Amino acid sequence: MVGKIIYILGIIAAIWCVLDIWKKNLDLLKKILLTVLVLACSWIGIAIYYFLIKDKI
């Protein structure tokens, strides 16, 4: 049960990050690379985006 909740929260967080990436004024290659990073690395990708990349772009 807890595993399902964590899984669903991960999907929601990943979708939120991807939507935030595509709203930014970046070139297409950077958007694609950041999207792949977030989706491929799951929680680690989300954490990297949120804590390291989000404020710099």
mmCIF file as gemmi writes it, N, C-alpha and C atoms, coordinates in Angstrom:
data_model
loop_
_atom_site.group_PDB
_atom_site.id
_atom_site.type_symbol
_atom_site.label_atom_id
_atom_site.label_alt_id
_atom_site.label_comp_id
_atom_site.label_asym_id
_atom_site.label_entity_id
_atom_site.label_seq_id
_atom_site.pdbx_PDB_ins_code
_atom_site.Cartn_x
_atom_site.Cartn_y
_atom_site.Cartn_z
_atom_site.occupancy
_atom_site.B_iso_or_equiv
_atom_site.pdbx_formal_charge
_atom_site.auth_seq_id
_atom_site.auth_asym_id
_atom_site.pdbx_PDB_model_num
ATOM 1 N N . MET Axp A 1 ? 0.815 -1.194 0 1 0 ? 1 A 1
ATOM 2 C CA . MET Axp A 1 ? 0 0 0 1 0 ? 1 A 1
ATOM 3 C C . MET Axp A 1 ? 0.86 1.261 0 1 0 ? 1 A 1
ATOM 4 N N . VAL Axp A 2 ? 1.87 1.299 0.863 1 0 ? 2 A 1
ATOM 5 C CA . VAL Axp A 2 ? 2.754 2.457 0.928 1 0 ? 2 A 1
ATOM 6 C C . VAL Axp A 2 ? 3.554 2.577 -0.365 1 0 ? 2 A 1
ATOM 7 N N . GLY Axp A 3 ? 3.926 1.45 -0.938 1 0 ? 3 A 1
ATOM 8 C CA . GLY Axp A 3 ? 4.665 1.455 -2.188 1 0 ? 3 A 1
ATOM 9 C C . GLY Axp A 3 ? 3.866 2.091 -3.322 1 0 ? 3 A 1
ATOM 10 N N . LYS Axp A 4 ? 2.58 1.806 -3.367 1 0 ? 4 A 1
ATOM 11 C CA . LYS Axp A 4 ? 1.726 2.404 -4.39 1 0 ? 4 A 1
ATOM 12 C C . LYS Axp A 4 ? 1.624 3.914 -4.221 1 0 ? 4 A 1
ATOM 13 N N . ILE Axp A 5 ? 1.522 4.357 -2.978 1 0 ? 5 A 1
ATOM 14 C CA . ILE Axp A 5 ? 1.427 5.794 -2.708 1 0 ? 5 A 1
ATOM 15 C C . ILE Axp A 5 ? 2.713 6.498 -3.136 1 0 ? 5 A 1
ATOM 16 N N . ILE Axp A 6 ? 3.858 5.919 -2.816 1 0 ? 6 A 1
ATOM 17 C CA . ILE Axp A 6 ? 5.14 6.501 -3.22 1 0 ? 6 A 1
ATOM 18 C C . ILE Axp A 6 ? 5.264 6.506 -4.737 1 0 ? 6 A 1
ATOM 19 N N . TYR Axp A 7 ? 4.82 5.449 -5.39 1 0 ? 7 A 1
ATOM 20 C CA . TYR Axp A 7 ? 4.854 5.363 -6.845 1 0 ? 7 A 1
ATOM 21 C C . TYR Axp A 7 ? 3.994 6.454 -7.478 1 0 ? 7 A 1
ATOM 22 N N . ILE Axp A 8 ? 2.783 6.635 -6.97 1 0 ? 8 A 1
ATOM 23 C CA . ILE Axp A 8 ? 1.874 7.654 -7.498 1 0 ? 8 A 1
ATOM 24 C C . ILE Axp A 8 ? 2.433 9.053 -7.246 1 0 ? 8 A 1
ATOM 25 N N . LEU Axp A 9 ? 2.997 9.29 -6.077 1 0 ? 9 A 1
ATOM 26 C CA . LEU Axp A 9 ? 3.618 10.584 -5.791 1 0 ? 9 A 1
ATOM 27 C C . LEU Axp A 9 ? 4.808 10.847 -6.715 1 0 ? 9 A 1
ATOM 28 N N . GLY Axp A 10 ? 5.556 9.807 -7.039 1 0 ? 10 A 1
ATOM 29 C CA . GLY Axp A 10 ? 6.669 9.948 -7.977 1 0 ? 10 A 1
ATOM 30 C C . GLY Axp A 10 ? 6.201 10.328 -9.37 1 0 ? 10 A 1
ATOM 31 N N . ILE Axp A 11 ? 5.114 9.724 -9.809 1 0 ? 11 A 1
ATOM 32 C CA . ILE Axp A 11 ? 4.555 10.062 -11.126 1 0 ? 11 A 1
ATOM 33 C C . ILE Axp A 11 ? 4.073 11.512 -11.142 1 0 ? 11 A 1
ATOM 34 N N . ILE Axp A 12 ? 3.384 11.91 -10.091 1 0 ? 12 A 1
ATOM 35 C CA . ILE Axp A 12 ? 2.893 13.291 -10.012 1 0 ? 12 A 1
ATOM 36 C C . ILE Axp A 12 ? 4.057 14.278 -9.99 1 0 ? 12 A 1
ATOM 37 N N . ALA Axp A 13 ? 5.093 13.989 -9.213 1 0 ? 13 A 1
ATOM 38 C CA . ALA Axp A 13 ? 6.252 14.88 -9.136 1 0 ? 13 A 1
ATOM 39 C C . ALA Axp A 13 ? 6.979 14.947 -10.479 1 0 ? 13 A 1
ATOM 40 N N . ALA Axp A 14 ? 7.102 13.82 -11.167 1 0 ? 14 A 1
ATOM 41 C CA . ALA Axp A 14 ? 7.766 13.807 -12.468 1 0 ? 14 A 1
ATOM 42 C C . ALA Axp A 14 ? 6.976 14.623 -13.49 1 0 ? 14 A 1
ATOM 43 N N . ILE Axp A 15 ? 5.666 14.471 -13.502 1 0 ? 15 A 1
ATOM 44 C CA . ILE Axp A 15 ? 4.829 15.248 -14.425 1 0 ? 15 A 1
ATOM 45 C C . ILE Axp A 15 ? 4.948 16.734 -14.113 1 0 ? 15 A 1
ATOM 46 N N . TRP Axp A 16 ? 4.944 17.087 -12.831 1 0 ? 16 A 1
ATOM 47 C CA . TRP Axp A 16 ? 5.087 18.488 -12.436 1 0 ? 16 A 1
ATOM 48 C C . TRP Axp A 16 ? 6.422 19.062 -12.929 1 0 ? 16 A 1
ATOM 49 N N . CYS Axp A 17 ? 7.504 18.295 -12.763 1 0 ? 17 A 1
ATOM 50 C CA . CYS Axp A 17 ? 8.821 18.758 -13.213 1 0 ? 17 A 1
ATOM 51 C C . CYS Axp A 17 ? 8.865 18.912 -14.729 1 0 ? 17 A 1
ATOM 52 N N . VAL Axp A 18 ? 8.336 17.95 -15.45 1 0 ? 18 A 1
ATOM 53 C CA . VAL Axp A 18 ? 8.353 18.014 -16.911 1 0 ? 18 A 1
ATOM 54 C C . VAL Axp A 18 ? 7.541 19.214 -17.4 1 0 ? 18 A 1
ATOM 55 N N . LEU Axp A 19 ? 6.384 19.45 -16.821 1 0 ? 19 A 1
ATOM 56 C CA . LEU Axp A 19 ? 5.587 20.613 -17.213 1 0 ? 19 A 1
ATOM 57 C C . LEU Axp A 19 ? 6.325 21.908 -16.897 1 0 ? 19 A 1
ATOM 58 N N . ASP Axp A 20 ? 7.011 21.952 -15.77 1 0 ? 20 A 1
ATOM 59 C CA . ASP Axp A 20 ? 7.782 23.137 -15.405 1 0 ? 20 A 1
ATOM 60 C C . ASP Axp A 20 ? 8.943 23.359 -16.38 1 0 ? 20 A 1
ATOM 61 N N . ILE Axp A 21 ? 9.583 22.281 -16.795 1 0 ? 21 A 1
ATOM 62 C CA . ILE Axp A 21 ? 10.679 22.382 -17.768 1 0 ? 21 A 1
ATOM 63 C C . ILE Axp A 21 ? 10.171 22.951 -19.085 1 0 ? 21 A 1
ATOM 64 N N . TRP Axp A 22 ? 9.039 22.48 -19.561 1 0 ? 22 A 1
ATOM 65 C CA . TRP Axp A 22 ? 8.531 22.899 -20.868 1 0 ? 22 A 1
ATOM 66 C C . TRP Axp A 22 ? 7.943 24.301 -20.835 1 0 ? 22 A 1
ATOM 67 N N . LYS Axp A 23 ? 7.682 24.861 -19.653 1 0 ? 23 A 1
ATOM 68 C CA . LYS Axp A 23 ? 7.222 26.246 -19.548 1 0 ? 23 A 1
ATOM 69 C C . LYS Axp A 23 ? 8.388 27.236 -19.617 1 0 ? 23 A 1
ATOM 70 N N . LYS Axp A 24 ? 9.597 26.765 -19.311 1 0 ? 24 A 1
ATOM 71 C CA . LYS Axp A 24 ? 10.778 27.626 -19.303 1 0 ? 24 A 1
ATOM 72 C C . LYS Axp A 24 ? 11.158 28.022 -20.725 1 0 ? 24 A 1
ATOM 73 N N . ASN Axp A 25 ? 11.844 29.144 -20.826 1 0 ? 25 A 1
ATOM 74 C CA . ASN Axp A 25 ? 12.309 29.633 -22.113 1 0 ? 25 A 1
ATOM 75 C C . ASN Axp A 25 ? 13.7 29.051 -22.401 1 0 ? 25 A 1
ATOM 76 N N . LEU Axp A 26 ? 13.726 27.801 -22.826 1 0 ? 26 A 1
ATOM 77 C CA . LEU Axp A 26 ? 14.965 27.095 -23.143 1 0 ? 26 A 1
ATOM 78 C C . LEU Axp A 26 ? 14.896 26.605 -24.58 1 0 ? 26 A 1
ATOM 79 N N . ASP Axp A 27 ? 16.07 26.287 -25.117 1 0 ? 27 A 1
ATOM 80 C CA . ASP Axp A 27 ? 16.026 25.692 -26.45 1 0 ? 27 A 1
ATOM 81 C C . ASP Axp A 27 ? 15.564 24.238 -26.347 1 0 ? 27 A 1
ATOM 82 N N . LEU Axp A 28 ? 15.139 23.703 -27.461 1 0 ? 28 A 1
ATOM 83 C CA . LEU Axp A 28 ? 14.496 22.389 -27.495 1 0 ? 28 A 1
ATOM 84 C C . LEU Axp A 28 ? 15.402 21.277 -26.97 1 0 ? 28 A 1
ATOM 85 N N . LEU Axp A 29 ? 16.687 21.313 -27.302 1 0 ? 29 A 1
ATOM 86 C CA . LEU Axp A 29 ? 17.604 20.265 -26.867 1 0 ? 29 A 1
ATOM 87 C C . LEU Axp A 29 ? 17.707 20.213 -25.342 1 0 ? 29 A 1
ATOM 88 N N . LYS Axp A 30 ? 17.81 21.369 -24.692 1 0 ? 30 A 1
ATOM 89 C CA . LYS Axp A 30 ? 17.885 21.397 -23.229 1 0 ? 30 A 1
ATOM 90 C C . LYS Axp A 30 ? 16.593 20.881 -22.598 1 0 ? 30 A 1
ATOM 91 N N . LYS Axp A 31 ? 15.465 21.246 -23.189 1 0 ? 31 A 1
ATOM 92 C CA . LYS Axp A 31 ? 14.186 20.75 -22.661 1 0 ? 31 A 1
ATOM 93 C C . LYS Axp A 31 ? 14.111 19.232 -22.753 1 0 ? 31 A 1
ATOM 94 N N . ILE Axp A 32 ? 14.533 18.691 -23.884 1 0 ? 32 A 1
ATOM 95 C CA . ILE Axp A 32 ? 14.502 17.233 -24.074 1 0 ? 32 A 1
ATOM 96 C C . ILE Axp A 32 ? 15.459 16.544 -23.104 1 0 ? 32 A 1
ATOM 97 N N . LEU Axp A 33 ? 16.672 17.073 -22.96 1 0 ? 33 A 1
ATOM 98 C CA . LEU Axp A 33 ? 17.644 16.454 -22.058 1 0 ? 33 A 1
ATOM 99 C C . LEU Axp A 33 ? 17.176 16.49 -20.602 1 0 ? 33 A 1
ATOM 100 N N . LEU Axp A 34 ? 16.625 17.611 -20.174 1 0 ? 34 A 1
ATOM 101 C CA . LEU Axp A 34 ? 16.118 17.694 -18.801 1 0 ? 34 A 1
ATOM 102 C C . LEU Axp A 34 ? 14.927 16.773 -18.59 1 0 ? 34 A 1
ATOM 103 N N . THR Axp A 35 ? 14.063 16.668 -19.587 1 0 ? 35 A 1
ATOM 104 C CA . THR Axp A 35 ? 12.917 15.765 -19.491 1 0 ? 35 A 1
ATOM 105 C C . THR Axp A 35 ? 13.377 14.32 -19.362 1 0 ? 35 A 1
ATOM 106 N N . VAL Axp A 36 ? 14.345 13.925 -20.165 1 0 ? 36 A 1
ATOM 107 C CA . VAL Axp A 36 ? 14.874 12.56 -20.098 1 0 ? 36 A 1
ATOM 108 C C . VAL Axp A 36 ? 15.527 12.312 -18.741 1 0 ? 36 A 1
ATOM 109 N N . LEU Axp A 37 ? 16.257 13.3 -18.224 1 0 ? 37 A 1
ATOM 110 C CA . LEU Axp A 37 ? 16.892 13.156 -16.915 1 0 ? 37 A 1
ATOM 111 C C . LEU Axp A 37 ? 15.845 12.911 -15.833 1 0 ? 37 A 1
ATOM 112 N N . VAL Axp A 38 ? 14.802 13.711 -15.83 1 0 ? 38 A 1
ATOM 113 C CA . VAL Axp A 38 ? 13.764 13.574 -14.797 1 0 ? 38 A 1
ATOM 114 C C . VAL Axp A 38 ? 13.04 12.239 -14.925 1 0 ? 38 A 1
ATOM 115 N N . LEU Axp A 39 ? 12.682 11.862 -16.139 1 0 ? 39 A 1
ATOM 116 C CA . LEU Axp A 39 ? 11.915 10.627 -16.316 1 0 ? 39 A 1
ATOM 117 C C . LEU Axp A 39 ? 12.761 9.369 -16.129 1 0 ? 39 A 1
ATOM 118 N N . ALA Axp A 40 ? 14.017 9.413 -16.528 1 0 ? 40 A 1
ATOM 119 C CA . ALA Axp A 40 ? 14.861 8.217 -16.444 1 0 ? 40 A 1
ATOM 120 C C . ALA Axp A 40 ? 15.38 7.966 -15.027 1 0 ? 40 A 1
ATOM 121 N N . CYS Axp A 41 ? 15.607 9.014 -14.29 1 0 ? 41 A 1
ATOM 122 C CA . CYS Axp A 41 ? 16.224 8.862 -12.969 1 0 ? 41 A 1
ATOM 123 C C . CYS Axp A 41 ? 15.228 8.924 -11.821 1 0 ? 41 A 1
ATOM 124 N N . SER Axp A 42 ? 13.964 9.059 -12.124 1 0 ? 42 A 1
ATOM 125 C CA . SER Axp A 42 ? 12.898 9.052 -11.131 1 0 ? 42 A 1
ATOM 126 C C . SER Axp A 42 ? 13.158 10.053 -10.011 1 0 ? 42 A 1
ATOM 127 N N . TRP Axp A 43 ? 13.176 9.6 -8.765 1 0 ? 43 A 1
ATOM 128 C CA . TRP Axp A 43 ? 13.298 10.509 -7.627 1 0 ? 43 A 1
ATOM 129 C C . TRP Axp A 43 ? 14.618 11.261 -7.634 1 0 ? 43 A 1
ATOM 130 N N . ILE Axp A 44 ? 15.678 10.626 -8.075 1 0 ? 44 A 1
ATOM 131 C CA . ILE Axp A 44 ? 16.98 11.296 -8.124 1 0 ? 44 A 1
ATOM 132 C C . ILE Axp A 44 ? 16.954 12.411 -9.16 1 0 ? 44 A 1
ATOM 133 N N . GLY Axp A 45 ? 16.371 12.15 -10.317 1 0 ? 45 A 1
ATOM 134 C CA . GLY Axp A 45 ? 16.242 13.174 -11.355 1 0 ? 45 A 1
ATOM 135 C C . GLY Axp A 45 ? 15.382 14.337 -10.908 1 0 ? 45 A 1
ATOM 136 N N . ILE Axp A 46 ? 14.297 14.038 -10.201 1 0 ? 46 A 1
ATOM 137 C CA . ILE Axp A 46 ? 13.423 15.088 -9.679 1 0 ? 46 A 1
ATOM 138 C C . ILE Axp A 46 ? 14.186 15.937 -8.666 1 0 ? 46 A 1
ATOM 139 N N . ALA Axp A 47 ? 14.93 15.301 -7.781 1 0 ? 47 A 1
ATOM 140 C CA . ALA Axp A 47 ? 15.693 16.032 -6.766 1 0 ? 47 A 1
ATOM 141 C C . ALA Axp A 47 ? 16.777 16.894 -7.412 1 0 ? 47 A 1
ATOM 142 N N . ILE Axp A 48 ? 17.472 16.353 -8.399 1 0 ? 48 A 1
ATOM 143 C CA . ILE Axp A 48 ? 18.505 17.121 -9.103 1 0 ? 48 A 1
ATOM 144 C C . ILE Axp A 48 ? 17.886 18.338 -9.77 1 0 ? 48 A 1
ATOM 145 N N . TYR Axp A 49 ? 16.776 18.141 -10.446 1 0 ? 49 A 1
ATOM 146 C CA . TYR Axp A 49 ? 16.113 19.27 -11.108 1 0 ? 49 A 1
ATOM 147 C C . TYR Axp A 49 ? 15.673 20.304 -10.086 1 0 ? 49 A 1
ATOM 148 N N . TYR Axp A 50 ? 14.998 19.881 -9.051 1 0 ? 50 A 1
ATOM 149 C CA . TYR Axp A 50 ? 14.407 20.812 -8.107 1 0 ? 50 A 1
ATOM 150 C C . TYR Axp A 50 ? 15.46 21.579 -7.316 1 0 ? 50 A 1
ATOM 151 N N . PHE Axp A 51 ? 16.495 20.897 -6.837 1 0 ? 51 A 1
ATOM 152 C CA . PHE Axp A 51 ? 17.47 21.547 -5.957 1 0 ? 51 A 1
ATOM 153 C C . PHE Axp A 51 ? 18.636 22.181 -6.694 1 0 ? 51 A 1
ATOM 154 N N . LEU Axp A 52 ? 19.01 21.681 -7.864 1 0 ? 52 A 1
ATOM 155 C CA . LEU Axp A 52 ? 20.195 22.207 -8.535 1 0 ? 52 A 1
ATOM 156 C C . LEU Axp A 52 ? 19.917 23.01 -9.801 1 0 ? 52 A 1
ATOM 157 N N . ILE Axp A 53 ? 18.941 22.611 -10.572 1 0 ? 53 A 1
ATOM 158 C CA . ILE Axp A 53 ? 18.763 23.189 -11.897 1 0 ? 53 A 1
ATOM 159 C C . ILE Axp A 53 ? 17.667 24.228 -11.973 1 0 ? 53 A 1
ATOM 160 N N . LYS Axp A 54 ? 16.599 24.044 -11.245 1 0 ? 54 A 1
ATOM 161 C CA . LYS Axp A 54 ? 15.413 24.881 -11.38 1 0 ? 54 A 1
ATOM 162 C C . LYS Axp A 54 ? 15.703 26.365 -11.233 1 0 ? 54 A 1
ATOM 163 N N . ASP Axp A 55 ? 16.467 26.749 -10.233 1 0 ? 55 A 1
ATOM 164 C CA . ASP Axp A 55 ? 16.723 28.167 -9.993 1 0 ? 55 A 1
ATOM 165 C C . ASP Axp A 55 ? 17.744 28.762 -10.953 1 0 ? 55 A 1
ATOM 166 N N . LYS Axp A 56 ? 18.524 27.932 -11.609 1 0 ? 56 A 1
ATOM 167 C CA . LYS Axp A 56 ? 19.56 28.437 -12.513 1 0 ? 56 A 1
ATOM 168 C C . LYS Axp A 56 ? 19.08 28.669 -13.935 1 0 ? 56 A 1
ATOM 169 N N . ILE Axp A 57 ? 17.907 28.129 -14.275 1 0 ? 57 A 1
ATOM 170 C CA . ILE Axp A 57 ? 17.414 28.335 -15.636 1 0 ? 57 A 1
ATOM 171 C C . ILE Axp A 57 ? 16.237 29.282 -15.657 1 0 ? 57 A 1
